[in-house]
Each structure stands twice: as structure tokens, then as C-alpha cells.
Amino acid sequence: MSDNQQPVVLGKLGSSHGIKGWLKITAYTDSVEGIFDYVPWLIKDQGVWREVKVTQWRFQGKAVVAELEGVTTREQAQMLTNCEIAILPEQMKELDDNDFYHRDLINCEVTNINGYHLGIVDQIVETGSNDVLLVKANAKDAFGKVERMIPFVTEQFIKQVDLQGKQIVVDWDPDF
């Protein structure tokens, strides 16, 4: 399965809540309740993805809890603790032109506006004000860099993103 066909992890199931099979939910979505916009879920149970449906959910204090179809006891819920929650890539929402999913930027080649190959995006760090590309430099980098941190600020530093070609062009000095 290619990366674009792999399920996209949106959260995980936490500990059981109560005696009727409810589970705490940890969501990686922008808002906690945003995870419930996606139907159905896939959960990775004993290494295998399977489809599940949320029958109901609610806030429980600061936590969010959910009831899954077919899970009616505390013991059944405990068996699912720490299972990842995912969706199929085609379930992901369409983004505006200058918005990107982190997963789509990983492994993109980064070059500056002068054509210098800075490296490959290894991960994205969320800083609060803006995301930062962590770019793993080439082994033979002329400036001796191992990695670079480039703020993902469109127009100022990020000049072009070509997801099809897995290329990002930046206005960034290779010595930084």
C-alpha cells in the first residue's frame, strides 16, 4: 500500500469510561470534536484496521468520550484502549489552495529560489504562530548542515509548493 492509500491517523482510543463500554478519545484534529466529522472510523485492533461506527459521543468534563457500535461492556472497551483511530485518505476534507496536510509535505524536496537543494522535509513542527519545516540536509551539503528549520510562511519564505512533483521552493539562504 502506498503512503497515499494508508489510513490517516486522527487520534486514538483511551481508557474505558464507565461500565457500558464508552471510551475516552484523544483527537489529533484541530478541534477535539472535529474527529467526529469523519464517518466511519478505522481502528487498528491487534495490528489490523477495521471499520467502526460511533453511535454517540459527548464531553465529559474536559475529556471527550464515545460509544462505539457493538462495544457494550467495560471489558470490551478495555480491549480497545490505545488503538489508533484513522480514516481513509479520500475522507479527508478539501483544503484551500495555500493550506496543506502535513502528511503531504513530508518527503518533499526543498530547493531555494536560486536552485540550491536544501534537503528533504523530514517532519513539521507546530510552534503555535506558524508551522516549521524540519528539512534533513543532503549528506554532502556544501554548508555542512545536517538539518534546517524553515518557517512555513507563504509568500515570505515558501514560494511554491508542488505536491504532485513533491517539490517546495523557498526563499532561504542555504547557510541558515
Backbone as a printed PyTorch tensor [residue, N CA C, xyz], in Angstrom:
tensor([[[  0.8440,  -1.1810,   0.0000],
         [  0.0000,   0.0000,   0.0000],
         [  0.8840,   1.2370,   0.0000]],

        [[  0.6340,   2.2010,  -0.8900],
         [  1.4310,   3.4280,  -0.9160],
         [  1.0110,   4.3380,   0.2330]],

        [[  1.8550,   5.3730,   0.4940],
         [  1.5450,   6.3110,   1.5820],
         [  0.2090,   6.9970,   1.3880]],

        [[ -0.1730,   7.2550,   0.1230],
         [ -1.4310,   7.9540,  -0.1350],
         [ -2.6460,   7.0490,   0.0220]],

        [[ -2.4350,   5.7270,   0.1700],
         [ -3.5340,   4.8040,   0.3950],
         [ -3.6210,   4.3610,   1.8450]],

        [[ -2.5670,   4.6030,   2.6060],
         [ -2.5420,   4.2150,   4.0090],
         [ -3.5840,   5.0210,   4.7870]],

        [[ -4.2430,   4.4020,   5.7630],
         [ -5.1600,   5.1690,   6.6080],
         [ -4.4410,   6.3490,   7.2620]],

        [[ -5.1810,   7.4310,   7.4470],
         [ -4.6560,   8.6440,   8.0550],
         [ -5.0860,   8.6540,   9.5190]],

        [[ -4.1270,   8.6300,  10.4220],
         [ -4.4200,   8.5640,  11.8570],
         [ -4.8850,   9.9360,  12.3530]],

        [[ -6.0450,   9.9540,  13.0030],
         [ -6.6360,  11.1860,  13.5310],
         [ -6.6800,  11.2280,  15.0470]],

        [[ -6.3370,  10.1110,  15.6920],
         [ -6.4070,  10.0780,  17.1450],
         [ -6.2210,   8.6670,  17.6580]],

        [[ -6.5960,   8.4820,  18.9120],
         [ -6.5380,   7.1290,  19.4660],
         [ -7.5950,   6.9730,  20.5490]],

        [[ -7.9310,   5.7280,  20.7970],
         [ -8.8770,   5.3990,  21.8530],
         [ -8.1280,   5.3530,  23.1720]],

        [[ -8.7220,   5.9780,  24.1850],
         [ -8.1090,   5.9860,  25.5020],
         [ -8.7020,   4.9170,  26.3840]],

        [[ -8.6710,   5.1650,  27.6610],
         [ -9.1730,   4.1940,  28.6260],
         [-10.6940,   4.1230,  28.5890]],

        [[-11.2150,   3.0550,  29.1660],
         [-12.6620,   2.8990,  29.2200],
         [-13.2530,   3.9310,  30.1740]],

        [[-14.5170,   4.2460,  29.9390],
         [-15.2150,   5.2230,  30.7770],
         [-16.5530,   4.6190,  31.1800]],

        [[-16.7070,   4.3320,  32.4470],
         [-17.9610,   3.7470,  32.9220],
         [-18.0180,   2.2510,  32.6610]],

        [[-19.2130,   1.6820,  32.8430],
         [-19.3650,   0.2270,  32.7220],
         [-20.0800,  -0.1920,  31.4400]],

        [[-20.4890,   0.7700,  30.6140],
         [-21.2690,   0.4370,  29.4190],
         [-20.4600,   0.4720,  28.1240]],

        [[-19.1340,   0.4550,  28.2430],
         [-18.3080,   0.3260,  27.0500],
         [-17.8580,   1.6210,  26.4050]],

        [[-18.0830,   2.7480,  27.0280],
         [-17.6420,   4.0200,  26.4770],
         [-16.1150,   4.1240,  26.6020]],

        [[-15.5130,   4.9000,  25.6970],
         [-14.0620,   5.0890,  25.7000],
         [-13.7200,   6.5660,  25.6410]],

        [[-12.6310,   6.9320,  26.3080],
         [-12.1110,   8.2890,  26.1680],
         [-11.4460,   8.3930,  24.7940]],

        [[-11.5100,   9.5760,  24.2080],
         [-10.9740,   9.7960,  22.8670],
         [ -9.8780,  10.8530,  22.9250]],

        [[ -8.7440,  10.5480,  22.3180],
         [ -7.6870,  11.5290,  22.1180],
         [ -7.7060,  11.8750,  20.6370]],

        [[ -7.9680,  13.1430,  20.3190],
         [ -8.0810,  13.5760,  18.9230],
         [ -6.8790,  14.4130,  18.5260]],

        [[ -6.3740,  14.1800,  17.3190],
         [ -5.2740,  14.9660,  16.7730],
         [ -5.7920,  16.0250,  15.7970]],

        [[ -7.0980,  16.1580,  15.6930],
         [ -7.7010,  17.1440,  14.8080],
         [ -7.6000,  18.5320,  15.4360]],

        [[ -7.8210,  19.5800,  14.6350],
         [ -7.7170,  20.9560,  15.1360],
         [ -8.5940,  21.1830,  16.3570]],

        [[ -9.8300,  20.7170,  16.3010],
         [-10.6950,  20.7820,  17.4750],
         [-11.0070,  19.3480,  17.8860]],

        [[-11.1760,  19.1320,  19.1620],
         [-11.4180,  17.7780,  19.6740],
         [-12.6320,  17.1570,  19.0040]],

        [[-13.7100,  17.9260,  18.8870],
         [-14.9340,  17.3710,  18.3150],
         [-14.8350,  17.1660,  16.7990]],

        [[-13.8030,  17.7260,  16.1790],
         [-13.6110,  17.5720,  14.7350],
         [-13.4210,  16.1300,  14.3010]],

        [[-12.9370,  15.2920,  15.1910],
         [-12.7340,  13.8870,  14.8520],
         [-14.0520,  13.1920,  14.5320]],

        [[-15.1510,  13.7150,  15.0790],
         [-16.4580,  13.1010,  14.8690],
         [-17.0990,  13.5290,  13.5420]],

        [[-16.4410,  14.4290,  12.8080],
         [-16.9200,  14.8120,  11.4770],
         [-16.6390,  13.7140,  10.4610]],

        [[-15.7810,  12.7740,  10.8180],
         [-15.3730,  11.7190,   9.8940],
         [-16.0960,  10.4260,  10.2230]],

        [[-16.7610,   9.8740,   9.2150],
         [-17.5340,   8.6450,   9.3830],
         [-17.3070,   7.7780,   8.1510]],

        [[-17.0370,   6.5040,   8.2910],
         [-16.7560,   5.7810,   9.5300],
         [-15.2970,   5.9300,   9.9200]],

        [[-14.9830,   5.4600,  11.1180],
         [-13.6080,   5.3990,  11.5780],
         [-13.0360,   4.0240,  11.2300]],

        [[-11.7250,   3.9900,  11.1570],
         [-10.9960,   2.7260,  11.1450],
         [-10.2210,   2.6900,  12.4540]],

        [[-10.1920,   1.5400,  13.0940],
         [ -9.3330,   1.4110,  14.2690],
         [ -8.3640,   0.2640,  14.0070]],

        [[ -7.1630,   0.4470,  14.5150],
         [ -6.1410,  -0.5860,  14.3650],
         [ -6.1920,  -1.4570,  15.6060]],

        [[ -6.8300,  -2.6040,  15.4560],
         [ -7.0530,  -3.5290,  16.5540],
         [ -6.1900,  -4.7610,  16.3230]],

        [[ -5.2130,  -4.9990,  17.1870],
         [ -4.2820,  -6.1190,  17.0870],
         [ -3.5850,  -6.1300,  15.7220]],

        [[ -3.1850,  -4.9380,  15.2630],
         [ -2.4190,  -4.8060,  14.0320],
         [ -3.2290,  -4.7980,  12.7540]],

        [[ -4.5480,  -4.8960,  12.8540],
         [ -5.4090,  -4.9430,  11.6630],
         [ -6.4140,  -3.7930,  11.7140]],

        [[ -6.5280,  -3.0650,  10.5930],
         [ -7.5090,  -1.9830,  10.5090],
         [ -8.8950,  -2.5790,  10.3050]],

        [[ -9.8720,  -2.0770,  11.0610],
         [-11.2640,  -2.4780,  10.8640],
         [-12.1690,  -1.2770,  11.0610]],

        [[-13.3040,  -1.3080,  10.3960],
         [-14.2380,  -0.1910,  10.4350],
         [-15.0930,  -0.2440,  11.6980]],

        [[-15.2970,   0.9330,  12.3000],
         [-16.1950,   1.0420,  13.4560],
         [-17.0660,   2.2870,  13.2730]],

        [[-18.2110,   2.2560,  13.9240],
         [-19.1050,   3.4130,  13.8860],
         [-19.2960,   3.9380,  15.3020]],

        [[-19.2780,   5.2580,  15.4110],
         [-19.5490,   5.9150,  16.6840],
         [-21.0620,   6.0760,  16.7750]],

        [[-21.6700,   5.5200,  17.8270],
         [-23.1190,   5.6530,  17.9800],
         [-23.4850,   6.9410,  18.7080]],

        [[-22.6240,   7.3920,  19.6170],
         [-22.8220,   8.6790,  20.2700],
         [-21.5350,   9.1090,  20.9580]],

        [[-21.4460,  10.4150,  21.1930],
         [-20.2840,  10.9500,  21.8980],
         [-20.7180,  12.1650,  22.6980]],

        [[-19.8810,  12.5580,  23.6730],
         [-20.1880,  13.7330,  24.4870],
         [-18.9270,  14.2010,  25.2060]],

        [[-18.9760,  15.4490,  25.6630],
         [-17.9220,  15.9500,  26.5360],
         [-18.1990,  15.4200,  27.9300]],

        [[-17.1610,  14.9860,  28.6000],
         [-17.2580,  14.5140,  29.9760],
         [-16.2070,  15.2910,  30.7470]],

        [[-16.6190,  16.4480,  31.2860],
         [-15.6500,  17.3580,  31.8790],
         [-14.7950,  17.9230,  30.7540]],

        [[-13.4830,  17.8060,  30.8870],
         [-12.5770,  18.2710,  29.8310],
         [-12.2980,  17.1870,  28.7950]],

        [[-12.6950,  15.9770,  29.0920],
         [-12.4510,  14.8560,  28.1800],
         [-13.6330,  14.6710,  27.2320]],

        [[-13.3870,  13.9080,  26.1750],
         [-14.4420,  13.5180,  25.2450],
         [-14.5330,  12.0020,  25.3080]],

        [[-15.7550,  11.4980,  25.4080],
         [-15.9700,  10.0570,  25.4400],
         [-16.9210,   9.6750,  24.3150]],

        [[-16.8010,   8.4160,  23.8630],
         [-17.6480,   7.9520,  22.7660],
         [-18.0640,   6.5110,  22.9950]],

        [[-19.2100,   6.1890,  22.4030],
         [-19.7170,   4.8260,  22.4110],
         [-19.5770,   4.2960,  20.9890]],

        [[-18.9550,   3.1350,  20.8470],
         [-18.7840,   2.5130,  19.5390],
         [-19.7980,   1.3880,  19.3770]],

        [[-20.3120,   1.2580,  18.1720],
         [-21.2780,   0.2080,  17.8740],
         [-20.6850,  -1.1630,  18.2190]],

        [[-21.4350,  -1.9490,  18.9780],
         [-21.0000,  -3.2950,  19.3360],
         [-20.1380,  -3.3790,  20.5790]],

        [[-19.7350,  -2.2480,  21.1230],
         [-18.9220,  -2.2430,  22.3480],
         [-19.8610,  -1.8230,  23.4800]],

        [[-20.2400,  -2.8090,  24.3010],
         [-21.2700,  -2.5480,  25.3100],
         [-20.8300,  -2.8090,  26.7400]],

        [[-19.6050,  -3.3090,  26.9100],
         [-19.1310,  -3.5820,  28.2700],
         [-17.7770,  -2.9190,  28.4940]],

        [[-17.4810,  -2.7270,  29.7620],
         [-16.1850,  -2.1510,  30.1380],
         [-15.0350,  -3.0320,  29.6410]],

        [[-15.2130,  -4.3380,  29.7190],
         [-14.1720,  -5.2670,  29.2920],
         [-13.8990,  -5.1570,  27.7860]],

        [[-14.9620,  -5.0270,  26.9860],
         [-14.7790,  -4.8460,  25.5440],
         [-14.0400,  -3.5460,  25.2640]],

        [[-14.3950,  -2.4960,  25.9750],
         [-13.7420,  -1.1950,  25.7960],
         [-12.2680,  -1.2750,  26.1780]],

        [[-11.9670,  -1.9510,  27.2710],
         [-10.5800,  -2.0710,  27.7190],
         [ -9.7100,  -2.7760,  26.6780]],

        [[-10.2840,  -3.6730,  25.9140],
         [ -9.5370,  -4.3770,  24.8550],
         [ -9.1320,  -3.4210,  23.7310]],

        [[ -9.8150,  -2.2840,  23.6200],
         [ -9.5460,  -1.3250,  22.5380],
         [ -8.6830,  -0.1420,  22.9850]],

        [[ -8.3630,  -0.0670,  24.2640],
         [ -7.5460,   1.0290,  24.7750],
         [ -6.2410,   1.1230,  23.9930]],

        [[ -5.9110,   2.3430,  23.5880],
         [ -4.6950,   2.6820,  22.8220],
         [ -4.7420,   2.3020,  21.3480]],

        [[ -5.8680,   1.8330,  20.8420],
         [ -5.9890,   1.5830,  19.3950],
         [ -6.0160,   2.9310,  18.6680]],

        [[ -5.3190,   3.0000,  17.5270],
         [ -5.3300,   4.2150,  16.7170],
         [ -6.6670,   4.3600,  16.0090]],

        [[ -7.0900,   5.6190,  15.8400],
         [ -8.3000,   5.9520,  15.0750],
         [ -7.8410,   6.5780,  13.7710]],

        [[ -8.3600,   6.0980,  12.6460],
         [ -7.9340,   6.6260,  11.3510],
         [ -9.1220,   6.7070,  10.3980]],

        [[ -8.8660,   7.3200,   9.2540],
         [ -9.8290,   7.3630,   8.1600],
         [ -9.0740,   7.0590,   6.8770]],

        [[ -9.8160,   6.7990,   5.8130],
         [ -9.2050,   6.6200,   4.5020],
         [ -8.8380,   7.9840,   3.9440]],

        [[ -7.7670,   8.0840,   3.1610],
         [ -7.3430,   9.3830,   2.6220],
         [ -8.4500,  10.1280,   1.8610]],

        [[ -9.3030,   9.3970,   1.1570],
         [-10.3670,  10.0600,   0.3940],
         [-11.4380,  10.6920,   1.2810]],

        [[-11.4340,  10.3860,   2.5720],
         [-12.3750,  11.0050,   3.5020],
         [-11.8920,  12.3770,   3.9860]],

        [[-10.6370,  12.6920,   3.7210],
         [-10.0890,  13.9600,   4.2050],
         [-10.7400,  15.1270,   3.4690]],

        [[-10.9040,  16.2100,   4.1710],
         [-11.5600,  17.4000,   3.6160],
         [-10.6510,  18.0940,   2.6140]],

        [[-11.2750,  18.6990,   1.5960],
         [-10.5280,  19.5070,   0.6370],
         [-10.0400,  20.7650,   1.3490]],

        [[ -8.8220,  21.1590,   1.0470],
         [ -8.2400,  22.3450,   1.6700],
         [ -8.1940,  23.4990,   0.6790]],

        [[ -8.0870,  24.7130,   1.2050],
         [ -7.8890,  25.8780,   0.3600],
         [ -6.5280,  25.7720,  -0.3230]],

        [[ -6.3110,  26.5800,  -1.3520],
         [ -5.1020,  26.4920,  -2.1650],
         [ -3.8010,  26.6060,  -1.3760]],

        [[ -3.7330,  27.4380,  -0.3700],
         [ -2.4810,  27.6220,   0.3700],
         [ -2.4360,  26.8580,   1.6880]],

        [[ -3.3270,  25.8850,   1.8360],
         [ -3.3230,  25.0170,   3.0120],
         [ -2.9060,  23.6230,   2.5790]],

        [[ -2.1620,  22.9420,   3.4460],
         [ -1.6440,  21.6240,   3.1100],
         [ -1.7090,  20.7230,   4.3270]],

        [[ -1.9540,  19.4510,   4.0820],
         [ -1.8390,  18.4740,   5.1540],
         [ -0.3650,  18.1900,   5.3830]],

        [[  0.0120,  18.0640,   6.6400],
         [  1.4120,  17.7840,   6.9710],
         [  1.9100,  16.5480,   6.2410]],

        [[  1.0790,  15.5220,   6.1800],
         [  1.4950,  14.2570,   5.5620],
         [  1.8770,  14.4450,   4.1020]],

        [[  1.3010,  15.4520,   3.4360],
         [  1.6080,  15.6910,   2.0240],
         [  2.9350,  16.4140,   1.8420]],

        [[  3.3940,  17.1200,   2.8700],
         [  4.6510,  17.8640,   2.7780],
         [  5.8680,  17.0070,   3.1450]],

        [[  5.6420,  15.9610,   3.9380],
         [  6.7350,  15.0780,   4.3340],
         [  7.3270,  14.4260,   3.0770]],

        [[  8.6490,  14.3780,   3.0190],
         [  9.4210,  13.8020,   1.9120],
         [  9.4580,  14.6630,   0.6570]],

        [[  8.9440,  15.8880,   0.7180],
         [  9.0910,  16.8040,  -0.4170],
         [ 10.5410,  17.3010,  -0.4540]],

        [[ 11.0730,  17.4490,  -1.6610],
         [ 12.4070,  18.0220,  -1.8290],
         [ 12.2910,  19.5390,  -1.7270]],

        [[ 13.2470,  20.1460,  -1.0370],
         [ 13.2250,  21.5900,  -0.8240],
         [ 14.4370,  22.2090,  -1.5270]],

        [[ 14.1550,  23.1560,  -2.4090],
         [ 15.2240,  23.9210,  -3.0690],
         [ 14.9520,  25.3960,  -2.8370]],

        [[ 16.0340,  26.1870,  -2.8470],
         [ 15.7940,  27.6260,  -2.6880],
         [ 15.5910,  28.2590,  -4.0620]],

        [[ 15.2710,  29.5530,  -4.0720],
         [ 14.9260,  30.2320,  -5.3300],
         [ 16.1080,  30.2970,  -6.2960]],

        [[ 17.3160,  30.0380,  -5.8020],
         [ 18.5000,  30.0100,  -6.6670],
         [ 18.8310,  28.5990,  -7.1460]],

        [[ 17.9760,  27.6210,  -6.7840],
         [ 18.1730,  26.2540,  -7.2480],
         [ 19.0180,  25.3770,  -6.3430]],

        [[ 19.4550,  25.8850,  -5.1800],
         [ 20.2560,  25.0770,  -4.2640],
         [ 19.3540,  24.0660,  -3.5630]],

        [[ 19.7260,  22.8030,  -3.6180],
         [ 18.9570,  21.7320,  -2.9860],
         [ 19.2490,  21.7210,  -1.4900]],

        [[ 18.2560,  22.1190,  -0.6870],
         [ 18.4310,  22.2350,   0.7600],
         [ 18.2190,  20.9110,   1.4920]],

        [[ 17.4680,  19.9900,   0.8910],
         [ 17.2070,  18.7060,   1.5320],
         [ 15.7800,  18.2640,   1.3460]],

        [[ 15.3450,  17.3960,   2.2540],
         [ 14.0060,  16.7990,   2.1750],
         [ 13.2760,  17.0400,   3.4950]],

        [[ 11.9830,  17.3800,   3.4130],
         [ 11.1810,  17.6130,   4.6140],
         [ 11.0790,  16.3070,   5.3900]],

        [[ 11.5760,  16.3230,   6.6140],
         [ 11.5730,  15.1450,   7.4690],
         [ 10.3610,  15.1510,   8.4040]],

        [[ 10.0100,  16.3420,   8.8890],
         [  8.8360,  16.4840,   9.7510],
         [  8.4020,  17.9390,   9.7900]],

        [[  7.2180,  18.1650,  10.3430],
         [  6.6980,  19.5170,  10.5160],
         [  6.5090,  19.7300,  12.0140]],

        [[  7.0210,  20.8570,  12.5010],
         [  6.9130,  21.1990,  13.9110],
         [  5.8850,  22.3150,  14.0470]],

        [[  4.9130,  22.1130,  14.9220],
         [  3.9050,  23.1400,  15.1810],
         [  4.4080,  24.0280,  16.3090]],

        [[  4.5000,  25.3360,  16.0310],
         [  5.0320,  26.2530,  17.0430],
         [  3.9660,  27.1460,  17.6500]],

        [[  2.7750,  27.1070,  17.1120],
         [  1.7210,  27.9960,  17.5940],
         [  1.4850,  29.1350,  16.6320]],

        [[  2.5330,  29.8940,  16.3160],
         [  2.3670,  31.0090,  15.3900],
         [  2.3700,  30.5350,  13.9410]],

        [[  3.2570,  29.6130,  13.6130],
         [  3.2850,  29.0150,  12.2760],
         [  4.0060,  27.6740,  12.3580]],

        [[  3.7560,  26.8330,  11.3780],
         [  4.4600,  25.5620,  11.3310],
         [  5.8760,  25.7930,  10.8220]],

        [[  6.7700,  24.8630,  11.1480],
         [  8.1630,  24.9450,  10.7200],
         [  8.5290,  23.6270,  10.0420]],

        [[  9.1050,  23.7380,   8.8340],
         [  9.5880,  22.5540,   8.1360],
         [ 10.9330,  22.1630,   8.7300]],

        [[ 11.0740,  20.9290,   9.1350],
         [ 12.3590,  20.3980,   9.5540],
         [ 12.9070,  19.6580,   8.3430]],

        [[ 13.9250,  20.2620,   7.7160],
         [ 14.4610,  19.7640,   6.4520],
         [ 15.7810,  19.0490,   6.7230]],

        [[ 15.8070,  17.7800,   6.3930],
         [ 17.0250,  16.9820,   6.5550],
         [ 17.9180,  17.2780,   5.3540]],

        [[ 19.1140,  17.8100,   5.6250],
         [ 20.0340,  18.2210,   4.5600],
         [ 20.6700,  17.0100,   3.8870]],

        [[ 21.2020,  17.2330,   2.6970],
         [ 21.9270,  16.1980,   1.9740],
         [ 23.2020,  15.8460,   2.7260]],

        [[ 23.6680,  14.6270,   2.5690],
         [ 24.9010,  14.1920,   3.2410],
         [ 26.0930,  15.0280,   2.7900]],

        [[ 26.0730,  15.5210,   1.5650],
         [ 27.1930,  16.3080,   1.0300],
         [ 26.8520,  17.7960,   0.9760]],

        [[ 26.1000,  18.2720,   1.9510],
         [ 25.7070,  19.6740,   1.9670],
         [ 26.9470,  20.5720,   2.0150]],

        [[ 27.0260,  21.5220,   1.0770],
         [ 28.1990,  22.4040,   0.9630],
         [ 28.4110,  23.2630,   2.2110]],

        [[ 27.3610,  23.4700,   2.9810],
         [ 27.4590,  24.3310,   4.1640],
         [ 27.5790,  23.5140,   5.4520]],

        [[ 27.6780,  22.1950,   5.2990],
         [ 27.8610,  21.3300,   6.4630],
         [ 26.6320,  21.1970,   7.3480]],

        [[ 25.4830,  21.5220,   6.8140],
         [ 24.2450,  21.4470,   7.5990],
         [ 23.7430,  20.0050,   7.6720]],

        [[ 23.1760,  19.6540,   8.8110],
         [ 22.5440,  18.3530,   8.9910],
         [ 21.0410,  18.5010,   8.7780]],

        [[ 20.5100,  19.6120,   9.3120],
         [ 19.0960,  19.9170,   9.1230],
         [ 18.8920,  21.4240,   9.1550]],

        [[ 17.7730,  21.8280,   8.5850],
         [ 17.3960,  23.2430,   8.5880],
         [ 15.9660,  23.3490,   9.0880]],

        [[ 15.6960,  24.4440,   9.7660],
         [ 14.3280,  24.7230,  10.1950],
         [ 13.8520,  25.9410,   9.4130]],

        [[ 12.8290,  25.7240,   8.5730],
         [ 12.3290,  26.7900,   7.7030],
         [ 10.8800,  27.0750,   8.0660]],

        [[ 10.5860,  28.2960,   8.4980],
         [  9.1930,  28.6410,   8.8290],
         [  8.2860,  28.4760,   7.6130]],

        [[  7.1530,  27.8280,   7.8090],
         [  6.1960,  27.6450,   6.7210],
         [  5.3010,  28.8800,   6.6560]],

        [[  5.8820,  29.9450,   6.1110],
         [  5.1770,  31.2140,   5.9560],
         [  5.1140,  31.4900,   4.4570]],

        [[  3.9140,  31.3150,   3.8920],
         [  3.7650,  31.5120,   2.4520],
         [  4.0250,  32.9670,   2.0950]],

        [[  4.4840,  33.1590,   0.9030],
         [  4.8680,  34.4480,   0.3270],
         [  6.1940,  34.9370,   0.8900]],

        [[  6.4060,  34.8760,   2.1980],
         [  7.6740,  35.3560,   2.7480],
         [  8.8000,  34.3410,   2.5080]],

        [[  8.6080,  33.0940,   2.9310],
         [  9.6480,  32.0800,   2.7750],
         [  9.2600,  30.9770,   1.7950]],

        [[  8.0020,  30.5510,   1.8360],
         [  7.5280,  29.4700,   0.9630],
         [  7.0040,  30.1000,  -0.3240]],

        [[  7.7130,  29.8510,  -1.4060],
         [  7.3700,  30.4820,  -2.6810],
         [  6.4860,  29.6080,  -3.5550]],

        [[  6.6880,  28.2870,  -3.4870],
         [  5.8920,  27.3910,  -4.3180],
         [  5.8600,  26.0050,  -3.6900]],

        [[  4.6820,  25.3930,  -3.7300],
         [  4.5330,  24.0180,  -3.2640],
         [  3.8990,  23.2270,  -4.3980]],

        [[  4.6060,  22.2080,  -4.8650],
         [  4.1150,  21.3230,  -5.9240],
         [  3.9780,  19.9320,  -5.3170]],

        [[  2.7550,  19.5970,  -4.8710],
         [  2.5490,  18.3100,  -4.2170],
         [  2.6930,  17.1510,  -5.1940]],

        [[  2.2680,  17.3610,  -6.4410],
         [  2.4000,  16.2960,  -7.4550],
         [  3.8630,  15.9290,  -7.6580]],

        [[  4.7170,  16.9470,  -7.7940],
         [  6.1360,  16.7310,  -8.0240],
         [  6.9520,  16.5880,  -6.7520]],

        [[  6.2690,  16.6960,  -5.5860],
         [  6.9220,  16.6020,  -4.2730],
         [  8.0780,  17.6010,  -4.1630]],

        [[  7.8160,  18.8630,  -4.5590],
         [  8.8230,  19.9230,  -4.5640],
         [  8.3100,  21.1440,  -3.7980]],

        [[  9.1990,  21.7540,  -3.0330],
         [  8.9010,  23.0150,  -2.3580],
         [ 10.0400,  23.9710,  -2.6800]],

        [[  9.6840,  25.1760,  -3.1600],
         [ 10.6810,  26.2090,  -3.4420],
         [ 10.5600,  27.2620,  -2.3510]],

        [[ 11.7160,  27.6110,  -1.7590],
         [ 11.7310,  28.5490,  -0.6380],
         [ 12.7120,  29.6980,  -0.8960]],

        [[ 12.4570,  30.8070,  -0.2560],
         [ 13.4080,  31.9290,  -0.2460],
         [ 14.1690,  31.7970,   1.0600]],

        [[ 15.2840,  31.0490,   1.0060],
         [ 16.0160,  30.7000,   2.2210],
         [ 17.4990,  30.5630,   1.8870]],

        [[ 18.3230,  31.2080,   2.6670],
         [ 19.7640,  31.1430,   2.4550],
         [ 20.2680,  29.7730,   2.9040]],

        [[ 21.0330,  29.0800,   2.0550],
         [ 21.4930,  27.7260,   2.4290],
         [ 22.4180,  27.7120,   3.6410]],

        [[ 22.9540,  28.8740,   4.0250],
         [ 23.8580,  28.9280,   5.1820],
         [ 23.0850,  29.0320,   6.4960]],

        [[ 21.7730,  29.2370,   6.4340],
         [ 20.9640,  29.3380,   7.6680],
         [ 20.7160,  27.9640,   8.2240]]])
